[in-house]
Amino acid sequence: MRECFVGETFVQKFKVTFDDDTGQTVDSGEFEITVNGEITQSGILAVDTDGRTMSFRFRPTEAGIHEIKLTWRVGDDVWVQPFLMKVITA
């Protein structure tokens, strides 16, 4: 689990891979961040020109475990992947 401080802001990137790598690329994606069951941030993922790297700007405003849920689409297929980030006070 990665760790950062309250008030930091940075680009968080994620790379998508496919088991049957036939050249698929990500069409679109969204993210949602929850802390203690409440949504604190959400939006559209930027997809880099390689079609496989997605990113968003992470802006934690409170300490705790932040669950980052990524959802992305390739054609008619949809994937969802959660990640955790520990946010602490300085």
GULUM-138184 format. One record per atom (N, C-alpha, C, O): residue in three letters; atom name; residue number from 0; z negated, x negated, y. Coordinates in Angstrom, 1 decimal, m for minus. Atoms other than C-alpha are relative to their C-alpha. Layout:
N
+------+------+------+--------+--------+--------+
| resn | name | resi |      z |      x |      y |
+------+------+------+--------+--------+--------+
|  ala |   CA |  NUM |      Z |      X |      Y |
...
+------+------+------+--------+--------+--------+
//
This chain:
90
+------+------+------+--------+--------+--------+
| resn | name | resi |      z |      x |      y |
+------+------+------+--------+--------+--------+
|  met |    N |    0 |    0.0 |   m0.9 |   m1.2 |
|  met |   CA |    0 |    0.0 |    0.0 |    0.0 |
|  met |    C |    0 |    0.0 |   m0.9 |    1.2 |
|  met |    O |    0 |   m0.8 |   m1.8 |    1.3 |
|  arg |    N |    1 |   m0.1 |    0.8 |   m1.3 |
|  arg |   CA |    1 |    1.0 |   m1.4 |    3.4 |
|  arg |    C |    1 |   m1.2 |    0.5 |    0.9 |
|  arg |    O |    1 |   m1.7 |    1.6 |    0.7 |
|  glu |    N |    2 |    1.0 |   m0.3 |   m0.9 |
|  glu |   CA |    2 |   m1.5 |   m1.4 |    6.2 |
|  glu |    C |    2 |    0.4 |   m0.4 |    1.5 |
|  glu |    O |    2 |    1.1 |   m1.4 |    1.7 |
|  cys |    N |    3 |   m0.2 |    0.2 |   m1.4 |
|  cys |   CA |    3 |   m1.3 |   m1.2 |   10.0 |
|  cys |    C |    3 |   m1.1 |    0.6 |    0.8 |
|  cys |    O |    3 |   m2.0 |    1.1 |    0.3 |
|  phe |    N |    4 |    1.1 |   m0.4 |   m0.9 |
|  phe |   CA |    4 |   m3.4 |   m0.4 |   13.1 |
|  phe |    C |    4 |    0.5 |    1.3 |    0.8 |
|  phe |    O |    4 |    1.6 |    1.5 |    1.0 |
|  val |    N |    5 |   m0.2 |   m1.1 |   m0.9 |
|  val |   CA |    5 |   m3.7 |    2.8 |   15.1 |
|  val |    C |    5 |    0.7 |   m0.5 |    1.3 |
|  val |    O |    5 |    0.2 |   m1.5 |    1.8 |
|  gly |    N |    6 |   m0.6 |    0.4 |   m1.3 |
|  gly |   CA |    6 |   m1.4 |    2.6 |   18.1 |
|  gly |    C |    6 |    1.2 |   m0.9 |   m0.2 |
|  gly |    O |    6 |    2.0 |   m1.1 |    0.7 |
|  glu |    N |    7 |   m1.2 |    0.8 |    0.3 |
|  glu |   CA |    7 |    1.1 |    0.2 |   16.5 |
|  glu |    C |    7 |    1.2 |    0.9 |   m0.1 |
|  glu |    O |    7 |    1.1 |    2.1 |   m0.4 |
|  thr |    N |    8 |   m1.2 |   m0.8 |    0.2 |
|  thr |   CA |    8 |    4.7 |    1.4 |   16.6 |
|  thr |    C |    8 |    1.1 |   m1.0 |   m0.5 |
|  thr |    O |    8 |    1.3 |   m2.1 |    0.1 |
|  phe |    N |    9 |   m1.0 |    0.9 |    0.5 |
|  phe |   CA |    9 |    7.5 |   m0.2 |   14.5 |
|  phe |    C |    9 |    1.0 |    0.8 |   m0.9 |
|  phe |    O |    9 |    0.7 |    2.0 |   m1.3 |
|  val |    N |   10 |   m1.0 |   m0.7 |    0.9 |
|  val |   CA |   10 |   10.6 |    0.7 |   12.5 |
|  val |    C |   10 |   m0.4 |   m0.3 |   m1.4 |
|  val |    O |   10 |   m0.6 |   m1.4 |   m1.8 |
|  gln |    N |   11 |    0.3 |    0.1 |    1.4 |
|  gln |   CA |   11 |    9.9 |    1.4 |    8.9 |
|  gln |    C |   11 |    1.3 |    0.2 |   m0.8 |
|  gln |    O |   11 |    1.9 |    1.3 |   m0.6 |
|  lys |    N |   12 |   m1.3 |   m0.1 |    0.7 |
|  lys |   CA |   12 |   12.9 |    0.8 |    6.6 |
|  lys |    C |   12 |   m0.3 |    0.2 |   m1.5 |
|  lys |    O |   12 |   m1.3 |   m0.3 |   m2.1 |
|  phe |    N |   13 |    0.1 |   m0.2 |    1.5 |
|  phe |   CA |   13 |   13.5 |    1.9 |    3.0 |
|  phe |    C |   13 |    1.4 |   m0.2 |   m0.5 |
|  phe |    O |   13 |    2.4 |    0.3 |    0.1 |
|  lys |    N |   14 |   m1.3 |    0.2 |    0.6 |
|  lys |   CA |   14 |   16.4 |    0.8 |    0.8 |
|  lys |    C |   14 |    0.1 |    0.8 |   m1.3 |
|  lys |    O |   14 |   m0.8 |    0.9 |   m2.1 |
|  val |    N |   15 |   m0.3 |   m0.9 |    1.2 |
|  val |   CA |   15 |   17.9 |    3.3 |   m1.8 |
|  val |    C |   15 |    0.8 |   m0.8 |   m1.0 |
|  val |    O |   15 |    1.8 |   m1.4 |   m0.6 |
|  thr |    N |   16 |   m0.8 |    0.5 |    1.1 |
|  thr |   CA |   16 |   19.2 |    2.1 |   m5.1 |
|  thr |    C |   16 |    0.3 |    1.1 |   m1.0 |
|  thr |    O |   16 |   m0.4 |    2.1 |   m1.1 |
|  phe |    N |   17 |   m0.4 |   m1.0 |    1.0 |
|  phe |   CA |   17 |   21.0 |    4.0 |   m7.8 |
|  phe |    C |   17 |    0.1 |   m0.7 |   m1.4 |
|  phe |    O |   17 |    0.7 |   m1.8 |   m1.5 |
|  asp |    N |   18 |   m0.1 |    0.6 |    1.4 |
|  asp |   CA |   18 |   20.7 |    3.4 |  m11.6 |
|  asp |    C |   18 |    1.4 |   m0.2 |   m0.4 |
|  asp |    O |   18 |    1.8 |   m1.2 |   m1.1 |
|  asp |    N |   19 |   m1.4 |    0.1 |    0.4 |
|  asp |   CA |   19 |   24.4 |    4.1 |  m12.1 |
|  asp |    C |   19 |    0.9 |   m0.4 |    1.2 |
|  asp |    O |   19 |    1.8 |    0.4 |    1.5 |
|  asp |    N |   20 |   m0.6 |    0.4 |   m1.2 |
|  asp |   CA |   20 |   25.6 |    2.2 |   m9.1 |
|  asp |    C |   20 |    1.5 |    0.2 |    0.1 |
|  asp |    O |   20 |    2.2 |   m0.8 |   m0.3 |
|  thr |    N |   21 |   m1.4 |   m0.3 |   m0.1 |
|  thr |   CA |   21 |   29.0 |    3.8 |   m8.5 |
|  thr |    C |   21 |    0.5 |    0.1 |    1.4 |
|  thr |    O |   21 |    1.5 |    0.7 |    1.7 |
|  gly |    N |   22 |   m0.4 |    0.0 |   m1.4 |
|  gly |   CA |   22 |   29.1 |    3.3 |   m4.8 |
|  gly |    C |   22 |   m0.5 |    1.1 |    0.9 |
|  gly |    O |   22 |   m0.1 |    1.3 |    2.0 |
|  gln |    N |   23 |    0.5 |   m1.1 |   m0.8 |
|  gln |   CA |   23 |   27.1 |    6.3 |   m3.7 |
|  gln |    C |   23 |   m0.7 |   m0.5 |    1.3 |
|  gln |    O |   23 |   m1.2 |   m1.6 |    1.3 |
|  thr |    N |   24 |    0.7 |    0.3 |   m1.3 |
|  thr |   CA |   24 |   25.8 |    6.3 |   m0.1 |
|  thr |    C |   24 |   m0.8 |    1.3 |    0.4 |
|  thr |    O |   24 |   m0.4 |    2.4 |    0.0 |
|  val |    N |   25 |    0.9 |   m1.1 |   m0.5 |
|  val |   CA |   25 |   23.1 |    8.5 |    1.6 |
|  val |    C |   25 |    0.8 |    0.8 |    1.0 |
|  val |    O |   25 |    1.3 |    0.2 |    2.0 |
|  asp |    N |   26 |   m0.7 |   m0.8 |   m1.0 |
|  asp |   CA |   26 |   24.6 |   11.4 |    3.5 |
|  asp |    C |   26 |   m1.0 |    0.3 |    1.2 |
|  asp |    O |   26 |   m0.5 |    0.3 |    2.3 |
|  ser |    N |   27 |    1.0 |   m0.4 |   m1.1 |
|  ser |   CA |   27 |   21.4 |   12.4 |    5.4 |
|  ser |    C |   27 |   m1.4 |   m0.1 |   m0.6 |
|  ser |    O |   27 |   m1.6 |   m0.2 |   m1.8 |
|  gly |    N |   28 |    1.4 |    0.1 |    0.5 |
|  gly |   CA |   28 |   17.6 |   12.2 |    5.2 |
|  gly |    C |   28 |   m0.9 |    0.5 |    1.1 |
|  gly |    O |   28 |   m0.6 |    0.4 |    2.3 |
|  glu |    N |   29 |    1.1 |   m0.4 |   m0.9 |
|  glu |   CA |   29 |   14.4 |   13.4 |    6.7 |
|  glu |    C |   29 |   m1.3 |   m0.7 |   m0.4 |
|  glu |    O |   29 |   m1.4 |   m1.1 |   m1.6 |
|  phe |    N |   30 |    1.3 |    0.5 |    0.3 |
|  phe |   CA |   30 |   10.8 |   12.2 |    6.8 |
|  phe |    C |   30 |   m1.0 |    0.9 |    0.5 |
|  phe |    O |   30 |   m0.8 |    1.6 |    1.5 |
|  glu |    N |   31 |    1.1 |   m0.8 |   m0.5 |
|  glu |   CA |   31 |    7.5 |   13.9 |    7.1 |
|  glu |    C |   31 |   m1.3 |   m0.8 |   m0.4 |
|  glu |    O |   31 |   m1.4 |   m1.4 |   m1.5 |
|  ile |    N |   32 |    1.2 |    0.7 |    0.2 |
|  ile |   CA |   32 |    4.1 |   12.2 |    7.5 |
|  ile |    C |   32 |   m1.2 |    0.9 |    0.1 |
|  ile |    O |   32 |   m1.3 |    1.7 |    1.1 |
|  thr |    N |   33 |    1.2 |   m0.8 |   m0.1 |
|  thr |   CA |   33 |    0.8 |   13.9 |    6.7 |
|  thr |    C |   33 |   m1.2 |   m0.9 |   m0.2 |
|  thr |    O |   33 |   m1.2 |   m1.9 |   m0.8 |
|  val |    N |   34 |    1.3 |    0.6 |    0.1 |
|  val |   CA |   34 |   m2.8 |   12.9 |    7.1 |
|  val |    C |   34 |   m1.0 |    1.1 |   m0.2 |
|  val |    O |   34 |   m1.0 |    2.0 |    0.6 |
|  asn |    N |   35 |    1.0 |   m1.0 |    0.3 |
|  asn |   CA |   35 |   m5.5 |   14.9 |    5.5 |
|  asn |    C |   35 |    0.7 |    1.4 |   m0.1 |
|  asn |    O |   35 |    0.1 |    2.4 |    0.4 |
|  gly |    N |   36 |   m0.7 |   m1.2 |    0.2 |
|  gly |   CA |   36 |   m2.9 |   17.6 |    4.7 |
|  gly |    C |   36 |    0.7 |    0.6 |    1.2 |
|  gly |    O |   36 |    1.3 |    1.7 |    1.1 |
|  glu |    N |   37 |   m0.6 |   m0.5 |   m1.2 |
|  glu |   CA |   37 |   m1.7 |   18.0 |    8.3 |
|  glu |    C |   37 |    1.2 |   m0.9 |    0.4 |
|  glu |    O |   37 |    1.1 |   m2.1 |    0.3 |
|  ile |    N |   38 |   m1.2 |    0.8 |   m0.4 |
|  ile |   CA |   38 |    1.8 |   16.9 |    9.5 |
|  ile |    C |   38 |   m0.3 |   m0.6 |    1.3 |
|  ile |    O |   38 |   m0.6 |    0.1 |    2.3 |
|  thr |    N |   39 |    0.3 |    0.8 |   m1.3 |
|  thr |   CA |   39 |    1.4 |   14.2 |   12.2 |
|  thr |    C |   39 |    1.3 |   m0.5 |    0.6 |
|  thr |    O |   39 |    1.4 |   m0.7 |    1.8 |
|  gln |    N |   40 |   m1.3 |    0.4 |   m0.5 |
|  gln |   CA |   40 |    5.1 |   13.2 |   12.5 |
|  gln |    C |   40 |    1.1 |    0.4 |   m1.0 |
|  gln |    O |   40 |    0.8 |    0.5 |   m2.2 |
|  ser |    N |   41 |   m1.2 |   m0.3 |    0.9 |
|  ser |   CA |   41 |    8.5 |   14.3 |   11.1 |
|  ser |    C |   41 |    1.3 |   m0.2 |    0.8 |
|  ser |    O |   41 |    1.2 |   m0.3 |    2.1 |
|  gly |    N |   42 |   m1.2 |    0.2 |   m0.7 |
|  gly |   CA |   42 |   12.1 |   13.8 |   11.9 |
|  gly |    C |   42 |    1.1 |   m0.4 |   m1.0 |
|  gly |    O |   42 |    1.0 |   m0.3 |   m2.2 |
|  ile |    N |   43 |   m1.3 |    0.4 |    0.7 |
|  ile |   CA |   43 |   15.6 |   12.6 |   10.8 |
|  ile |    C |   43 |   m0.1 |   m1.5 |   m0.3 |
|  ile |    O |   43 |   m0.4 |   m2.3 |    0.6 |
|  leu |    N |   44 |   m0.1 |    1.4 |    0.3 |
|  leu |   CA |   44 |   16.0 |    9.3 |    9.0 |
|  leu |    C |   44 |    1.4 |   m0.5 |    0.5 |
|  leu |    O |   44 |    2.4 |    0.2 |    0.4 |
|  ala |    N |   45 |   m1.3 |    0.7 |   m0.4 |
|  ala |   CA |   45 |   18.6 |    6.9 |   10.5 |
|  ala |    C |   45 |    0.5 |   m0.6 |   m1.3 |
|  ala |    O |   45 |   m0.3 |   m1.2 |   m2.1 |
|  val |    N |   46 |   m0.6 |    0.7 |    1.2 |
|  val |   CA |   46 |   21.0 |    5.7 |    7.8 |
|  val |    C |   46 |    0.9 |   m1.1 |    0.6 |
|  val |    O |   46 |    1.8 |   m0.9 |    1.3 |
|  asp |    N |   47 |   m0.8 |    1.2 |   m0.5 |
|  asp |   CA |   47 |   22.4 |    2.2 |    8.4 |
|  asp |    C |   47 |    1.4 |    0.0 |   m0.5 |
|  asp |    O |   47 |    1.7 |    0.8 |   m1.4 |
|  thr |    N |   48 |   m1.4 |    0.1 |    0.3 |
|  thr |   CA |   48 |   26.0 |    1.3 |    8.1 |
|  thr |    C |   48 |    0.3 |   m0.3 |   m1.5 |
|  thr |    O |   48 |    1.4 |    0.0 |   m2.0 |
|  asp |    N |   49 |   m0.2 |    0.3 |    1.4 |
|  asp |   CA |   49 |   25.5 |    0.1 |    4.5 |
|  asp |    C |   49 |   m0.1 |    1.3 |   m0.8 |
|  asp |    O |   49 |    0.2 |    1.3 |   m2.0 |
|  gly |    N |   50 |    0.1 |   m1.2 |    0.7 |
|  gly |   CA |   50 |   24.8 |    3.7 |    3.6 |
|  gly |    C |   50 |   m1.2 |    0.1 |   m1.0 |
|  gly |    O |   50 |   m1.3 |    1.1 |   m1.7 |
|  arg |    N |   51 |    1.1 |    0.0 |    1.0 |
|  arg |   CA |   51 |   21.7 |    2.8 |    1.6 |
|  arg |    C |   51 |   m1.4 |   m0.3 |    0.6 |
|  arg |    O |   51 |   m2.4 |   m0.2 |    0.0 |
|  thr |    N |   52 |    1.2 |    0.3 |   m0.6 |
|  thr |   CA |   52 |   19.1 |    1.7 |    4.1 |
|  thr |    C |   52 |   m0.4 |    1.1 |    1.1 |
|  thr |    O |   52 |    0.4 |    1.4 |    1.9 |
|  met |    N |   53 |    0.5 |   m1.1 |   m0.9 |
|  met |   CA |   53 |   17.1 |    4.5 |    5.9 |
|  met |    C |   53 |   m1.2 |   m0.5 |    0.8 |
|  met |    O |   53 |   m1.9 |   m1.4 |    0.3 |
|  ser |    N |   54 |    1.1 |    0.5 |   m0.8 |
|  ser |   CA |   54 |   14.7 |    4.0 |    8.7 |
|  ser |    C |   54 |   m0.5 |    1.1 |    1.0 |
|  ser |    O |   54 |    0.2 |    2.1 |    1.3 |
|  phe |    N |   55 |    0.6 |   m0.8 |   m1.1 |
|  phe |   CA |   55 |   12.4 |    5.7 |   11.3 |
|  phe |    C |   55 |   m1.0 |   m0.8 |    0.7 |
|  phe |    O |   55 |   m1.5 |   m1.8 |    0.2 |
|  arg |    N |   56 |    1.1 |    0.7 |   m0.8 |
|  arg |   CA |   56 |    9.9 |    4.7 |   14.0 |
|  arg |    C |   56 |   m1.3 |    0.6 |   m0.4 |
|  arg |    O |   56 |   m1.5 |    1.8 |   m0.2 |
|  phe |    N |   57 |    1.3 |   m0.5 |    0.4 |
|  phe |   CA |   57 |    6.4 |    4.9 |   12.7 |
|  phe |    C |   57 |   m1.0 |   m0.2 |    1.1 |
|  phe |    O |   57 |   m1.1 |   m1.3 |    1.7 |
|  arg |    N |   58 |    0.9 |    0.0 |   m1.2 |
|  arg |   CA |   58 |    3.8 |    5.8 |   15.4 |
|  arg |    C |   58 |   m1.3 |    0.7 |   m0.4 |
|  arg |    O |   58 |   m1.6 |    1.8 |   m0.1 |
|  pro |    N |   59 |    1.3 |   m0.6 |    0.4 |
|  pro |   CA |   59 |    0.3 |    6.3 |   13.9 |
|  pro |    C |   59 |   m0.9 |    0.2 |    1.1 |
|  pro |    O |   59 |   m1.1 |   m0.7 |    1.9 |
|  thr |    N |   60 |    1.0 |   m0.3 |   m1.1 |
|  thr |   CA |   60 |   m2.2 |    8.0 |   16.2 |
|  thr |    C |   60 |   m1.4 |    0.2 |   m0.5 |
|  thr |    O |   60 |   m2.3 |    0.3 |    0.3 |
|  glu |    N |   61 |    1.3 |   m0.1 |    0.5 |
|  glu |   CA |   61 |   m5.1 |    8.2 |   13.9 |
|  glu |    C |   61 |   m0.2 |   m0.8 |   m1.3 |
|  glu |    O |   61 |    0.8 |   m1.1 |   m2.0 |
|  ala |    N |   62 |    0.3 |    0.8 |    1.2 |
|  ala |   CA |   62 |   m6.8 |    6.2 |   11.1 |
|  ala |    C |   62 |    0.0 |    0.9 |   m1.2 |
|  ala |    O |   62 |   m0.2 |    2.1 |   m1.1 |
|  gly |    N |   63 |    0.0 |   m0.7 |    1.3 |
|  gly |   CA |   63 |   m6.6 |    7.2 |    7.5 |
|  gly |    C |   63 |    1.2 |   m0.4 |   m0.9 |
|  gly |    O |   63 |    2.0 |   m1.2 |   m0.5 |
|  ile |    N |   64 |   m1.2 |    0.2 |    0.9 |
|  ile |   CA |   64 |   m4.1 |    7.3 |    4.6 |
|  ile |    C |   64 |    1.1 |    0.9 |    0.4 |
|  ile |    O |   64 |    0.9 |    2.1 |    0.4 |
|  his |    N |   65 |   m1.2 |   m0.7 |   m0.4 |
|  his |   CA |   65 |   m0.7 |    8.4 |    5.8 |
|  his |    C |   65 |    0.9 |    0.1 |   m1.1 |
|  his |    O |   65 |    1.4 |   m0.9 |   m1.7 |
|  glu |    N |   66 |   m1.1 |   m0.2 |    1.0 |
|  glu |   CA |   66 |    1.6 |   10.0 |    3.2 |
|  glu |    C |   66 |    1.3 |    0.2 |    0.7 |
|  glu |    O |   66 |    1.5 |    1.1 |    1.4 |
|  ile |    N |   67 |   m1.4 |   m0.1 |   m0.5 |
|  ile |   CA |   67 |    5.2 |    9.4 |    4.1 |
|  ile |    C |   67 |    0.9 |    0.5 |   m1.1 |
|  ile |    O |   67 |    1.0 |   m0.1 |   m2.1 |
|  lys |    N |   68 |   m0.9 |   m0.6 |    1.0 |
|  lys |   CA |   68 |    7.5 |   11.7 |    2.3 |
|  lys |    C |   68 |    1.5 |   m0.1 |    0.5 |
|  lys |    O |   68 |    1.8 |    0.5 |    1.5 |
|  leu |    N |   69 |   m1.4 |    0.1 |   m0.3 |
|  leu |   CA |   69 |   11.2 |   10.8 |    2.4 |
|  leu |    C |   69 |    0.8 |    1.0 |   m0.9 |
|  leu |    O |   69 |    0.5 |    1.1 |   m2.1 |
|  thr |    N |   70 |   m0.9 |   m0.9 |    0.7 |
|  thr |   CA |   70 |   13.9 |   13.3 |    1.4 |
|  thr |    C |   70 |    1.4 |   m0.4 |    0.5 |
|  thr |    O |   70 |    1.7 |   m0.5 |    1.7 |
|  trp |    N |   71 |   m1.3 |    0.4 |   m0.3 |
|  trp |   CA |   71 |   17.5 |   12.2 |    1.2 |
|  trp |    C |   71 |    1.0 |    0.7 |   m0.9 |
|  trp |    O |   71 |    0.7 |    1.1 |   m2.0 |
|  arg |    N |   72 |   m1.0 |   m0.7 |    0.7 |
|  arg |   CA |   72 |   20.8 |   13.7 |    0.1 |
|  arg |    C |   72 |    1.2 |   m0.9 |   m0.2 |
|  arg |    O |   72 |    1.6 |   m1.7 |    0.7 |
|  val |    N |   73 |   m1.3 |    0.7 |    0.3 |
|  val |   CA |   73 |   23.9 |   12.3 |   m1.6 |
|  val |    C |   73 |    0.8 |    1.1 |   m0.7 |
|  val |    O |   73 |    0.6 |    1.5 |   m1.8 |
|  gly |    N |   74 |   m0.7 |   m1.1 |    0.5 |
|  gly |   CA |   74 |   26.4 |   15.1 |   m2.0 |
|  gly |    C |   74 |   m0.9 |    1.2 |   m0.2 |
|  gly |    O |   74 |   m1.6 |    1.6 |    0.7 |
|  asp |    N |   75 |    0.8 |   m1.1 |    0.3 |
|  asp |   CA |   75 |   24.7 |   18.0 |   m3.7 |
|  asp |    C |   75 |   m1.4 |   m0.4 |   m0.6 |
|  asp |    O |   75 |   m2.2 |    0.5 |   m0.8 |
|  asp |    N |   76 |    1.3 |    0.4 |    0.5 |
|  asp |   CA |   76 |   21.8 |   15.9 |   m5.0 |
|  asp |    C |   76 |   m1.0 |   m0.3 |    1.1 |
|  asp |    O |   76 |   m0.6 |   m0.8 |    2.1 |
|  val |    N |   77 |    1.2 |    0.2 |   m1.0 |
|  val |   CA |   77 |   18.4 |   15.7 |   m3.3 |
|  val |    C |   77 |   m1.0 |   m0.8 |   m0.7 |
|  val |    O |   77 |   m1.4 |   m0.5 |   m1.8 |
|  trp |    N |   78 |    1.2 |    0.8 |    0.5 |
|  trp |   CA |   78 |   15.7 |   13.0 |   m3.8 |
|  trp |    C |   78 |   m1.1 |    0.1 |    0.9 |
|  trp |    O |   78 |   m0.9 |    0.2 |    2.1 |
|  val |    N |   79 |    1.3 |    0.1 |   m0.8 |
|  val |   CA |   79 |   12.1 |   13.0 |   m2.6 |
|  val |    C |   79 |   m0.8 |   m1.1 |   m0.5 |
|  val |    O |   79 |   m1.0 |   m1.3 |   m1.8 |
|  gln |    N |   80 |    0.9 |    1.2 |    0.4 |
|  gln |   CA |   80 |    9.9 |    9.9 |   m2.6 |
|  gln |    C |   80 |   m1.1 |   m0.1 |    1.0 |
|  gln |    O |   80 |   m0.9 |   m0.2 |    2.2 |
|  pro |    N |   81 |    1.1 |    0.2 |   m0.8 |
|  pro |   CA |   81 |    6.4 |    9.6 |   m1.3 |
|  pro |    C |   81 |   m0.4 |   m1.5 |    0.1 |
|  pro |    O |   81 |   m0.3 |   m2.2 |   m0.9 |
|  phe |    N |   82 |    0.5 |    1.3 |   m0.2 |
|  phe |   CA |   82 |    4.9 |    6.4 |    0.1 |
|  phe |    C |   82 |   m1.3 |    0.1 |    0.8 |
|  phe |    O |   82 |   m1.5 |    1.1 |    1.5 |
|  leu |    N |   83 |    1.3 |    0.0 |   m0.7 |
|  leu |   CA |   83 |    1.4 |    5.6 |    1.4 |
|  leu |    C |   83 |   m0.1 |   m1.2 |    1.0 |
|  leu |    O |   83 |    0.4 |   m2.3 |    0.7 |
|  met |    N |   84 |    0.3 |    1.0 |   m1.0 |
|  met |   CA |   84 |    0.4 |    3.7 |    4.5 |
|  met |    C |   84 |   m1.5 |    0.1 |    0.5 |
|  met |    O |   84 |   m1.9 |    1.2 |    0.8 |
|  lys |    N |   85 |    1.4 |    0.0 |   m0.4 |
|  lys |   CA |   85 |   m3.2 |    2.8 |    5.3 |
|  lys |    C |   85 |    0.0 |   m0.4 |    1.5 |
|  lys |    O |   85 |    0.4 |   m1.5 |    1.9 |
|  val |    N |   86 |    0.1 |    0.3 |   m1.4 |
|  val |   CA |   86 |   m3.9 |    3.0 |    9.1 |
|  val |    C |   86 |   m1.4 |   m0.2 |    0.3 |
|  val |    O |   86 |   m2.3 |    0.7 |    0.1 |
|  ile |    N |   87 |    1.4 |    0.3 |   m0.3 |
|  ile |   CA |   87 |   m7.0 |    1.4 |   10.4 |
|  ile |    C |   87 |   m0.2 |   m0.2 |    1.5 |
|  ile |    O |   87 |    0.8 |   m0.4 |    2.2 |
|  thr |    N |   88 |    0.3 |    0.2 |   m1.4 |
|  thr |   CA |   88 |   m8.7 |    1.0 |   13.8 |
|  thr |    C |   88 |   m0.2 |   m1.5 |    0.2 |
|  thr |    O |   88 |   m0.6 |   m2.2 |   m0.7 |
|  ala |    N |   89 |    0.1 |    1.4 |   m0.3 |
|  ala |   CA |   89 |   m8.7 |   m2.4 |   15.5 |
|  ala |    C |   89 |   m1.4 |   m0.5 |    0.1 |
|  ala |    O |   89 |   m1.7 |   m1.7 |    0.3 |
+------+------+------+--------+--------+--------+
//
